Amino acid sequence: MISFEPTDEEKAFTEVAYKFGGEDIRRSARENEQKGFVHHELIDQVNHLGFLTMEEPESLDGMQLPLISQVQILEALCYGDLGTVQGFPGLGDGASVLRVIGDQQIHEEQRHFVKENSCTIAFAEEVAEEMAQSRLKLTKSNNAYMLHGKSEPVRLGNIATHLIIGIKDDAGETILFWLDKSRNKWEVETCDNRLGLREANIANLSFDEASFSENQIIAKGNNAEKILQLAYTRIYILQAAKQLGLMVAALDYATEYTATRKAFQQPLAKFQGVSFRIAQMVMEIKMVRNHIWQAAKATDDSHSNAEGYALSTMFAAHKGIRFVTDSAVQLLGGHGYVQEYPVEKWMRDAQAQVILYGREREFLTRRGDQILAETEKKVMS
């Protein structure tokens, strides 16, 4: 448990985010889902308010806010709708990579594209052990690298102008590099997104012997692995905060519904099974929020166990969002599956979010491996 009191500035920014999310985003959520993208007027609004540049480095004209500030704001935005927020263009998860890289390793050409152009970055990483059978392969030939195959589903992949990819080459070395669609070619295969997150432009990216040069490489070997580790620590925390916002929205909607609808001349909320479920949803949300704040603070303070906190946070957030959104649908009964009510969309978006960023078991396994390694190290010393 951590002791935490938001600053006046954080409170003010979060209040703006809650108002914008609860009104503008919530109002346009169904339209965005039907179209499969976020309306440009909403994007202009969110960009004007500064919500697209919170994670971006100051050297790229970003706000470079601490994670502890960002998680509060993202929770507020996603109170409006997770799918819409996941569909905002810009640097996306790639912003965390650029934040970790720092000024020294950002090439001048990359800096130019990010600062001067309308740039949308999709970030794909295929170096984890569970991706050992990935269909995306990287080979080196003389001074050039060749990329072949198809990636896993990538958020914003359908509209990306640039890619940041982390992958092991045929020699087993981790390579982190960036591609520019104006000179590097790839095909986009839009994913079957009937489940949820239709607005997020999720796609598989296909490469047919696509080549890129050494000057497009950001980092290699241990340096690349360290960058990916630190970037994913930040990404997991930010994504968990988004999921928390959706959880709070689902709780509030289900609570209001059960408090105002009656059966047998009394509100649904008075029935024991309903009140128990709402209490469980509240406890789940409080637990996830504490995980997020602890992980965000640890990362901001460069705590040695920040990655472990981030893995625990994502596990808790995945478990929580599935439980809370499913519970909201159940509490509405038959209405929970009707599109006139938002909870069915939130449940579908929650399931798609978990699939996109990894199931709970993956984070639990990785955190368990960390704990065992730490314990073994202590015993051996």
Phi, psi and chi 1 to 4 in degrees:
 res  aa     phi    psi   chi1   chi2   chi3   chi4
   1 MET       -  137.2 -177.9   69.4   69.8      -
   2 ILE  -117.8  153.1   64.3  168.6      -      -
   3 SER   -95.7  124.9  176.0      -      -      -
   4 PHE  -147.4  131.0  172.8   71.2      -      -
   5 GLU  -129.8  115.7  177.0   64.3   30.0      -
   6 PRO   -59.2  146.4  -21.5   32.9      -      -
   7 THR   -74.4  166.3   64.9      -      -      -
   8 ASP   -60.7  -38.1  -68.9  -19.5      -      -
   9 GLU   -65.7  -42.4 -174.2  176.7   12.8      -
  10 GLU   -64.2  -40.7  -72.8  170.3  -21.3      -
  11 LYS   -61.9  -43.2  -70.9  178.0 -179.1  177.7
  12 ALA   -65.1  -45.2      -      -      -      -
  13 PHE   -65.9  -38.9 -150.9  173.3      -      -
  14 THR   -67.4  -37.8  -57.2      -      -      -
  15 GLU   -62.5  -40.5  -73.8  175.7    7.2      -
  16 VAL   -63.0  -42.1  171.8      -      -      -
  17 ALA   -64.3  -42.3      -      -      -      -
  18 TYR   -63.1  -41.3  -97.0  119.6      -      -
  19 LYS   -65.8  -45.5 -172.8  175.5 -173.1  -60.2
  20 PHE   -65.5  -43.5 -179.3   71.2      -      -
  21 GLY   -67.9  -47.2      -      -      -      -
  22 GLY   -69.3  -24.2      -      -      -      -
  23 GLU  -105.7  -70.9  -65.0  178.3    5.8      -
  24 ASP   -65.5  -48.4  -62.3   80.3      -      -
  25 ILE   -68.6  -46.7  -68.4  178.7      -      -
  26 ARG   -59.6  -40.0 -177.7   77.5   62.1   88.4
  27 ARG   -65.7  -33.0 -174.2  168.6   50.8 -114.0
  28 SER   -99.9    2.5   62.7      -      -      -
  29 ALA   -59.6  -48.3      -      -      -      -
  30 ARG   -65.7  -39.7  -77.3  -64.8 -175.0 -174.0
  31 GLU   -64.2  -41.6 -179.2 -176.4   -3.4      -
  32 ASN   -62.7  -40.5  -66.9  -29.3      -      -
  33 GLU   -65.8  -43.2 -177.9 -175.0   34.3      -
  34 GLN   -63.4  -39.0  -69.3  169.8    0.3      -
  35 LYS   -78.2  -26.7  -68.8 -178.9  176.7  179.2
  36 GLY    84.7   13.8      -      -      -      -
  37 PHE  -159.3  164.8   59.3   86.9      -      -
  38 VAL   -88.4  133.9 -178.8      -      -      -
  39 HIS   -61.3  140.0 -164.0  -83.1      -      -
  40 HIS   -61.7  -31.9   66.7   86.6      -      -
  41 GLU   -65.3  -38.0  -69.8 -176.7    0.4      -
  42 LEU   -67.9  -38.0 -171.3   64.6      -      -
  43 ILE   -63.9  -42.3  -66.4  172.9      -      -
  44 ASP   -59.7  -41.0  -70.3  -18.3      -      -
  45 GLN   -64.5  -48.3  -74.4 -179.9  -86.6      -
  46 VAL   -67.2  -32.7   76.9      -      -      -
  47 ASN   -69.1  -41.3 -169.9   39.5      -      -
  48 HIS   -62.4  -36.2  175.5   71.9      -      -
  49 LEU   -77.8  -10.7  -68.9  169.4      -      -
  50 GLY    90.4    7.9      -      -      -      -
  51 PHE   -74.4  -14.1  -66.0  131.1      -      -
  52 LEU   -87.1  -11.8  -66.2 -177.5      -      -
  53 THR  -117.9   15.8   61.0      -      -      -
  54 MET   -63.1  -36.3  -64.0 -172.5  -63.6      -
  55 GLU   -92.7  -13.8  174.7   71.9  -16.5      -
  56 GLU   -70.6  144.2  -65.8  177.8   21.6      -
  57 PRO   -64.0  151.1  -17.6   29.9      -      -
  58 GLU   -63.0  -30.5  -71.0 -178.9  -12.5      -
  59 SER   -64.8  -18.9   60.9      -      -      -
  60 LEU  -105.6   22.7  -61.3  177.5      -      -
  61 ASP    68.1   23.5  -64.4  -23.4      -      -
  62 GLY   -89.9  174.5      -      -      -      -
  63 MET   -85.1  -26.6  -62.4  176.1   69.5      -
  64 GLN    50.3   50.7 -163.4  168.0  -31.8      -
  65 LEU   -73.6  151.3  -66.2 -177.8      -      -
  66 PRO   -62.5  153.5  -18.4   29.6      -      -
  67 LEU   -61.0  -36.8  -83.4  178.4      -      -
  68 ILE   -62.1  -27.8 -162.6   64.2      -      -
  69 SER   -80.4  -43.0  -61.3      -      -      -
  70 GLN   -62.2  -39.9  -69.3 -169.0   61.0      -
  71 VAL   -65.2  -33.6  -64.8      -      -      -
  72 GLN   -67.8  -40.7  -62.7  171.1   71.2      -
  73 ILE   -71.0  -41.7  -63.0  164.6      -      -
  74 LEU   -66.8  -37.4  -72.8  174.8      -      -
  75 GLU   -58.5  -43.2  175.7 -172.8  -20.2      -
  76 ALA   -65.6  -42.6      -      -      -      -
  77 LEU   -63.7  -44.0  -76.1  177.0      -      -
  78 CYS   -78.3   -6.0  -70.7      -      -      -
  79 TYR   -62.1  -26.4 -175.6   81.9      -      -
  80 GLY   -75.4  -52.6      -      -      -      -
  81 ASP  -179.0  124.3 -175.6   62.3      -      -
  82 LEU   -67.1  -44.6  173.1   65.5      -      -
  83 GLY   -59.4  -40.5      -      -      -      -
  84 THR   -64.4  -46.3  -63.2      -      -      -
  85 VAL   -63.1  -37.7  174.1      -      -      -
  86 GLN   -69.5  -14.9  -67.7  -68.1   57.6      -
  87 GLY   -94.3   -1.4      -      -      -      -
  88 PHE   -64.1  131.7  -70.2  152.8      -      -
  89 PRO   -73.4  178.4   29.8  -35.7      -      -
  90 GLY   120.7 -152.3      -      -      -      -
  91 LEU   -81.5  -17.6  -56.4 -169.3      -      -
  92 GLY    52.1 -138.6      -      -      -      -
  93 ASP   -64.3  -22.9  -64.0  -25.2      -      -
  94 GLY   -62.4  -23.4      -      -      -      -
  95 ALA   -62.1  -35.4      -      -      -      -
  96 SER   -68.3  -35.0  -65.5      -      -      -
  97 VAL   -64.6  -47.4 -179.8      -      -      -
  98 LEU   -65.5  -34.0  -64.2  173.8      -      -
  99 ARG   -64.0  -41.6  177.8   91.2  174.1 -112.0
 100 VAL   -72.2  -39.1  169.8      -      -      -
 101 ILE   -59.4  -45.1  -70.5  171.1      -      -
 102 GLY    84.2  168.6      -      -      -      -
 103 ASP   -61.1  -35.8  -67.1  -14.9      -      -
 104 GLN   -65.7  -30.9  -60.1  -58.4  -42.6      -
 105 GLN  -103.1   -0.8  -70.5  179.6  -82.1      -
 106 ILE   -84.7  116.7  -62.0  177.7      -      -
 107 HIS   -65.4  151.4  -62.7  162.1      -      -
 108 GLU   -60.9  -35.1 -166.3   57.9   39.8      -
 109 GLU   -67.0  -41.3 -171.9  174.2    4.8      -
 110 GLN   -62.5  -43.3  -65.4  168.5  -77.8      -
 111 ARG   -59.5  -40.6 -165.3 -173.5  -50.1  -85.0
 112 HIS   -62.9  -47.4  168.3   75.8      -      -
 113 PHE   -63.0  -41.7  -86.2  110.0      -      -
 114 VAL   -68.7  -41.1  173.1      -      -      -
 115 LYS   -82.7  -35.4  -66.8  179.0   67.4  172.6
 116 GLU  -102.4  -17.0  -55.1  -62.1  -27.9      -
 117 ASN  -120.9  163.1  -63.9  -81.7      -      -
 118 SER   -79.2   98.3  179.0      -      -      -
 119 CYS  -113.9  127.6  175.9      -      -      -
 120 THR  -118.8  124.1  -66.7      -      -      -
 121 ILE  -109.6  130.7  -66.3  178.4      -      -
 122 ALA  -103.3  138.8      -      -      -      -
 123 PHE  -115.9  124.3  172.6   49.4      -      -
 124 ALA  -128.1  132.9      -      -      -      -
 125 GLU  -130.3  124.7 -177.8  -99.9   -8.7      -
 126 GLU  -135.6   55.7  -53.8 -152.5   12.6      -
 127 VAL  -119.8   -8.3  -61.4      -      -      -
 128 ALA   -68.0  156.4      -      -      -      -
 129 GLU   -60.0  -36.1  -69.5 -176.7    7.2      -
 130 GLU   -69.2  -11.0   58.3  -94.6   25.6      -
 131 MET  -104.8   20.0  -66.6  179.9  177.0      -
 132 ALA   -59.5  -27.5      -      -      -      -
 133 GLN   -98.3   24.4  -58.7  -57.6  -42.2      -
 134 SER   -56.4  144.8  169.7      -      -      -
 135 ARG   -81.0   -5.3  -66.4  168.3  -67.5  176.6
 136 LEU   -95.6  123.1 -162.2   59.2      -      -
 137 LYS  -123.8  143.5  -54.5  -62.8 -179.8 -176.2
 138 LEU  -124.6  126.8  179.6   66.6      -      -
 139 THR  -126.6  153.6   58.4      -      -      -
 140 LYS  -111.7  133.2 -175.4  176.6 -178.3 -179.5
 141 SER  -132.4  110.9  177.2      -      -      -
 142 ASN    55.5 -119.2  -62.3  -37.1      -      -
 143 ASN  -100.0    9.1  -67.6  -35.4      -      -
 144 ALA  -119.4  154.9      -      -      -      -
 145 TYR  -112.0  145.4  -75.2   84.7      -      -
 146 MET  -120.5  129.4  -54.8  -68.9  -70.8      -
 147 LEU  -111.9  130.2 -168.1   61.4      -      -
 148 HIS  -140.5  143.1 -178.3   76.2      -      -
 149 GLY   112.2 -164.2      -      -      -      -
 150 LYS  -126.9  137.2 -176.0  163.6   67.3  173.8
 151 SER   -79.8  169.5   73.8      -      -      -
 152 GLU   -70.0  165.9  -63.7  -68.2  -36.9      -
 153 PRO   -56.9  135.8  -26.8   35.6      -      -
 154 VAL  -127.0  130.6  178.1      -      -      -
 155 ARG   -67.9  138.1 -177.5  167.2   73.4   91.4
 156 LEU    69.4    6.4  -59.9  178.6      -      -
 157 GLY   -61.1  -27.9      -      -      -      -
 158 ASN   -73.7  -20.9 -160.1   35.8      -      -
 159 ILE  -123.5    8.8   59.1  172.5      -      -
 160 ALA   -68.1  135.4      -      -      -      -
 161 THR   -94.9  -20.8   59.2      -      -      -
 162 HIS  -140.3  154.5  -65.5   72.0      -      -
 163 LEU  -126.9  143.0  -55.9  177.6      -      -
 164 ILE  -116.7  123.0  -65.6  178.9      -      -
 165 ILE  -126.9  135.1  -60.5  177.4      -      -
 166 GLY  -116.6  125.2      -      -      -      -
 167 ILE  -158.2  155.1 -172.4  174.4      -      -
 168 LYS   -87.6  137.8  -70.5 -175.7 -178.6  -67.1
 169 ASP   -82.4 -176.4   64.9   10.7      -      -
 170 ASP   -67.9  -12.9   51.3   -8.0      -      -
 171 ALA   -95.2    1.1      -      -      -      -
 172 GLY    87.7    7.8      -      -      -      -
 173 GLU   -91.5  135.1 -177.0  178.1   35.0      -
 174 THR   -76.1  128.3  -60.5      -      -      -
 175 ILE  -121.6  129.2  -51.3  -66.6      -      -
 176 LEU  -113.7  121.1 -178.2   64.9      -      -
 177 PHE  -144.7  167.9   57.4   96.1      -      -
 178 TRP  -124.8  147.1   71.2  -76.7      -      -
 179 LEU  -123.8  147.4  -59.9  179.0      -      -
 180 ASP  -118.5  122.7  171.1    9.0      -      -
 181 LYS   -64.5  -18.5 -160.7  163.8 -170.2  178.7
 182 SER   -72.7  -18.3   64.9      -      -      -
 183 ARG  -133.3  -16.3   57.3  171.4  165.4  164.0
 184 ASN  -111.5  126.5  -56.8  112.6      -      -
 185 LYS   -97.2  138.7  -57.1  -58.6  179.9 -176.8
 186 TRP  -150.0  155.3   63.3   80.6      -      -
 187 GLU  -102.1  147.4  -62.9  -64.2  -35.1      -
 188 VAL  -110.6  126.4  174.9      -      -      -
 189 GLU  -116.6  101.9  179.7 -176.9  -48.9      -
 190 THR   -61.4  132.7  -57.4      -      -      -
 191 CYS   -75.9  155.0  -66.7      -      -      -
 192 ASP   -71.9  100.4 -177.1   -4.6      -      -
 193 ASN  -109.3   34.1   56.3    4.4      -      -
 194 ARG   -66.5  -21.9  -74.2  172.3  -68.9 -179.1
 195 LEU   -66.7  -54.2  176.1   60.7      -      -
 196 GLY   179.3  178.7      -      -      -      -
 197 LEU    54.1   41.1  -64.8 -177.3      -      -
 198 ARG   -63.4  -29.0  -67.7 -167.3   62.1 -160.7
 199 GLU   -76.6  -13.6  -47.5   91.5  -44.8      -
 200 ALA   -81.5   -0.4      -      -      -      -
 201 ASN    53.3   45.2  -77.1  -72.9      -      -
 202 ILE   -72.5  134.7  -59.1  170.4      -      -
 203 ALA  -153.0  154.6      -      -      -      -
 204 ASN   -88.6  141.8  -62.2  104.9      -      -
 205 LEU  -110.9  125.9  -53.2  174.4      -      -
 206 SER  -109.4  139.1  -61.7      -      -      -
 207 PHE  -128.2  134.1  -57.0   87.3      -      -
 208 ASP  -115.7   88.1 -175.8   13.4      -      -
 209 GLU    51.5   46.2  -59.0  -61.8  -23.4      -
 210 ALA   -73.5  129.2      -      -      -      -
 211 SER  -107.1  149.8   63.7      -      -      -
 212 PHE  -146.5  157.7   62.2   92.9      -      -
 213 SER   -99.1  173.8   57.7      -      -      -
 214 GLU   -59.5  -34.1  -73.4  -82.0  -10.0      -
 215 ASN   -72.8   -3.7   64.3    4.0      -      -
 216 GLN   -96.9    0.6  -69.8  178.3  -95.2      -
 217 ILE   -85.4  130.2  -66.7  176.9      -      -
 218 ILE   -86.4  -44.0  -61.8  170.7      -      -
 219 ALA  -161.7  160.3      -      -      -      -
 220 LYS  -131.2  162.6  -64.7 -178.4  179.9 -179.6
 221 GLY    56.6 -137.7      -      -      -      -
 222 ASN   -60.5  -35.1  -67.5  -25.7      -      -
 223 ASN   -63.8  -42.9 -172.5   24.6      -      -
 224 ALA   -64.9  -41.5      -      -      -      -
 225 GLU   -64.8  -37.7  -68.6  175.5    5.2      -
 226 LYS   -66.0  -42.4 -175.7   64.6  175.1  178.6
 227 ILE   -61.4  -45.3  -70.3  172.6      -      -
 228 LEU   -63.2  -40.3  -72.0  169.8      -      -
 229 GLN   -61.7  -48.4  175.1 -167.1  -17.2      -
 230 LEU   -67.2  -38.0  -65.8  174.2      -      -
 231 ALA   -65.8  -43.4      -      -      -      -
 232 TYR   -69.6  -29.6  -98.1  107.8      -      -
 233 THR   -57.8  -44.8  -65.4      -      -      -
 234 ARG   -69.9  -43.3  -56.5 -176.6   67.8   86.2
 235 ILE   -60.9  -44.1  -69.5  168.5      -      -
 236 TYR   -60.9  -42.7  -70.0  153.4      -      -
 237 ILE   -66.2  -43.1  -63.8  167.9      -      -
 238 LEU   -66.3  -40.5  -65.5  172.1      -      -
 239 GLN   -67.9  -37.2  -69.7  -59.1  -33.4      -
 240 ALA   -62.4  -38.0      -      -      -      -
 241 ALA   -64.9  -38.6      -      -      -      -
 242 LYS   -63.0  -42.7  -65.6  178.3 -176.6  179.6
 243 GLN   -64.4  -35.9  -66.6  172.2 -152.9      -
 244 LEU   -61.6  -40.9  177.7   60.9      -      -
 245 GLY   -58.9  -41.8      -      -      -      -
 246 LEU   -66.9  -38.3 -179.9   58.6      -      -
 247 MET   -61.1  -43.6  -68.7  167.1   65.0      -
 248 VAL   -64.7  -40.9  176.2      -      -      -
 249 ALA   -61.3  -44.6      -      -      -      -
 250 ALA   -64.7  -40.4      -      -      -      -
 251 LEU   -62.4  -49.4  169.0   66.5      -      -
 252 ASP   -61.0  -41.7  -74.5   -5.8      -      -
 253 TYR   -66.8  -44.7 -161.6   93.7      -      -
 254 ALA   -67.0  -36.8      -      -      -      -
 255 THR   -65.5  -45.6  -58.7      -      -      -
 256 GLU   -64.1  -40.3 -178.4  178.6  -10.5      -
 257 TYR   -62.9  -48.9 -178.9   91.6      -      -
 258 THR   -71.2  -23.0   56.0      -      -      -
 259 ALA   -80.2  -22.3      -      -      -      -
 260 THR  -107.8  -18.7   55.4      -      -      -
 261 ARG   -90.6  143.4  -66.2  -62.5  178.2  110.5
 262 LYS  -118.9  152.3  -68.7 -175.7  176.7 -178.1
 263 ALA  -144.7  132.6      -      -      -      -
 264 PHE    55.1   42.4  -55.7  105.2      -      -
 265 GLN    65.5   20.8  -73.6   75.1   51.9      -
 266 GLN  -144.9  151.8   64.5  174.7  -30.9      -
 267 PRO   -57.7  145.3  -22.7   33.4      -      -
 268 LEU   -56.7  -33.5  -66.1  174.2      -      -
 269 ALA   -64.0  -17.9      -      -      -      -
 270 LYS   -76.5  -19.3  -66.7  -69.5 -174.7  179.4
 271 PHE   -72.9  138.1  -68.4   94.4      -      -
 272 GLN   -59.1  -43.4 -169.3  177.0   66.4      -
 273 GLY   -62.4  -36.2      -      -      -      -
 274 VAL   -69.8  -47.1  172.8      -      -      -
 275 SER   -64.7  -35.8   59.5      -      -      -
 276 PHE   -61.6  -45.0  -83.4    7.1      -      -
 277 ARG   -65.8  -41.2 -179.1   56.5   66.5   96.6
 278 ILE   -63.9  -39.9  -70.6  175.8      -      -
 279 ALA   -62.2  -39.8      -      -      -      -
 280 GLN   -64.3  -39.8  -72.7  177.3  -54.1      -
 281 MET   -63.7  -41.6  -66.7  164.0   72.6      -
 282 VAL   -61.9  -45.9  170.8      -      -      -
 283 MET   -64.4  -38.4  -70.7 -172.5  -71.3      -
 284 GLU   -62.2  -43.4 -160.6   76.7   31.3      -
 285 ILE   -65.1  -44.1  -74.1  170.6      -      -
 286 LYS   -63.7  -38.4  -72.2 -174.8  175.8 -178.9
 287 MET   -65.3  -44.6 -179.1 -177.1   66.9      -
 288 VAL   -64.1  -42.1  171.0      -      -      -
 289 ARG   -62.2  -41.1 -177.2  176.8  -72.4  115.3
 290 ASN   -63.8  -41.1 -174.1   66.5      -      -
 291 HIS   -58.8  -45.6  -88.0  -69.2      -      -
 292 ILE   -63.6  -48.5  -68.3  170.4      -      -
 293 TRP   -63.1  -40.5  -74.0   -1.0      -      -
 294 GLN   -63.5  -44.7 -177.4 -177.6   46.4      -
 295 ALA   -67.3  -40.3      -      -      -      -
 296 ALA   -63.7  -45.3      -      -      -      -
 297 LYS   -64.4  -41.9 -171.6   67.6  167.8   63.4
 298 ALA   -62.9  -39.2      -      -      -      -
 299 THR   -69.7  -43.7  -56.2      -      -      -
 300 ASP   -59.2  -34.6  -74.5  -22.1      -      -
 301 ASP   -90.4    5.1  -66.5  -15.9      -      -
 302 SER    55.8   41.8  -60.0      -      -      -
 303 HIS   -65.8  142.3 -168.1  -75.7      -      -
 304 SER   -63.8  -25.3   60.0      -      -      -
 305 ASN  -103.9   21.7 -156.9   25.5      -      -
 306 ALA   -60.0  -40.2      -      -      -      -
 307 GLU   -63.5  -40.6 -177.0 -170.3   10.8      -
 308 GLY   -62.2  -41.5      -      -      -      -
 309 TYR   -62.4  -39.7  -72.2  140.0      -      -
 310 ALA   -65.3  -40.6      -      -      -      -
 311 LEU   -64.3  -43.6  -68.6  173.2      -      -
 312 SER   -62.8  -38.1  -61.5      -      -      -
 313 THR   -63.9  -45.4  -64.8      -      -      -
 314 MET   -67.3  -36.8 -156.8   57.8  168.6      -
 315 PHE   -60.7  -47.9  167.3   75.1      -      -
 316 ALA   -64.1  -40.3      -      -      -      -
 317 ALA   -68.1  -41.2      -      -      -      -
 318 HIS   -64.1  -46.8  -87.3    7.9      -      -
 319 LYS   -62.4  -42.6  177.8  173.1  172.4  -73.8
 320 GLY   -67.2  -44.2      -      -      -      -
 321 ILE   -68.0  -34.1 -163.9  173.0      -      -
 322 ARG   -67.3  -44.0  -72.5  157.8   66.7   98.9
 323 PHE   -67.5  -47.0  173.5   76.6      -      -
 324 VAL   -68.3  -45.4  170.9      -      -      -
 325 THR   -69.7  -37.7   55.3      -      -      -
 326 ASP   -64.4  -40.4 -178.2   65.1      -      -
 327 SER   -63.9  -39.6  -64.8      -      -      -
 328 ALA   -61.4  -41.6      -      -      -      -
 329 VAL   -63.8  -43.3  169.8      -      -      -
 330 GLN   -64.4  -38.7  -68.8 -174.4   44.3      -
 331 LEU   -67.5  -25.7  -71.1  171.5      -      -
 332 LEU   -84.8   -5.4  -94.6   68.4      -      -
 333 GLY    64.2 -136.8      -      -      -      -
 334 GLY   -62.1  -30.8      -      -      -      -
 335 HIS   -65.1  -22.2  -73.0  166.3      -      -
 336 GLY   -62.8  -21.7      -      -      -      -
 337 TYR  -102.7    4.6  -63.9   93.5      -      -
 338 VAL   -96.1  136.2  177.8      -      -      -
 339 GLN   -69.9  -10.4  -71.1 -164.3   -6.7      -
 340 GLU   -67.9  -17.5  -68.2  178.9   16.8      -
 341 TYR  -112.8  138.7  -60.6   86.0      -      -
 342 PRO   -75.6  -13.1   29.0  -35.7      -      -
 343 VAL   -65.8  -30.7  -68.9      -      -      -
 344 GLU   -67.2  -36.2   65.3   85.1   25.8      -
 345 LYS   -66.8  -42.6  177.7 -174.9 -170.8  -58.2
 346 TRP   -63.2  -37.5  -66.1  -18.4      -      -
 347 MET   -65.9  -42.3 -178.2 -178.6   69.7      -
 348 ARG   -65.9  -43.0  -70.7 -173.9  -70.7  105.7
 349 ASP   -62.3  -37.8  -76.1  -13.1      -      -
 350 ALA   -62.8  -44.4      -      -      -      -
 351 GLN   -63.6  -41.9  -63.2  -71.4  -11.5      -
 352 ALA   -66.0  -38.0      -      -      -      -
 353 GLN   -61.9  -43.8  172.7   79.9   -0.2      -
 354 VAL   -64.1  -42.7  170.1      -      -      -
 355 ILE   -63.8  -40.7  -67.0  171.6      -      -
 356 LEU   -67.6  -39.2 -176.7   61.9      -      -
 357 TYR  -105.9    6.5  -76.8   94.3      -      -
 358 GLY   106.8  134.2      -      -      -      -
 359 ARG   -71.8  161.5  -63.9 -174.1 -178.8  -84.1
 360 GLU   -55.4  -40.3  -56.7   98.3  -68.2      -
 361 ARG   -58.3  -35.9 -175.3  177.8   62.3 -178.0
 362 GLU   -63.7  -43.3  -62.4  173.6   19.0      -
 363 PHE   -71.5  -35.8  -64.2  102.8      -      -
 364 LEU   -65.8  -41.6 -170.2   61.9      -      -
 365 THR   -64.6  -45.1  -60.2      -      -      -
 366 ARG   -65.6  -39.5  -70.8  167.8   61.8 -175.3
 367 ARG   -67.5  -38.8 -179.3   61.6 -178.7  134.5
 368 GLY   -62.3  -41.6      -      -      -      -
 369 ASP   -62.2  -39.0  -69.8  -17.7      -      -
 370 GLN   -61.7  -47.1  -83.4 -170.5  -14.3      -
 371 ILE   -62.4  -42.1  -65.8  172.1      -      -
 372 LEU   -64.2  -41.2  -70.1  172.7      -      -
 373 ALA   -64.8  -40.2      -      -      -      -
 374 GLU   -65.0  -41.1  -68.8  166.7    4.6      -
 375 THR   -66.3  -43.2  -57.2      -      -      -
 376 GLU   -62.1  -38.8 -177.2  178.2   -2.9      -
 377 LYS   -64.0  -41.3 -174.7  176.7 -179.7  179.6
 378 LYS   -65.2  -41.1  -70.3  179.3 -178.4  178.4
 379 VAL   -64.5  -43.8  171.6      -      -      -
 380 MET   -67.5  -29.5  -65.9  -61.4  -68.2      -
 381 SER   -84.3      -   60.4      -      -      -
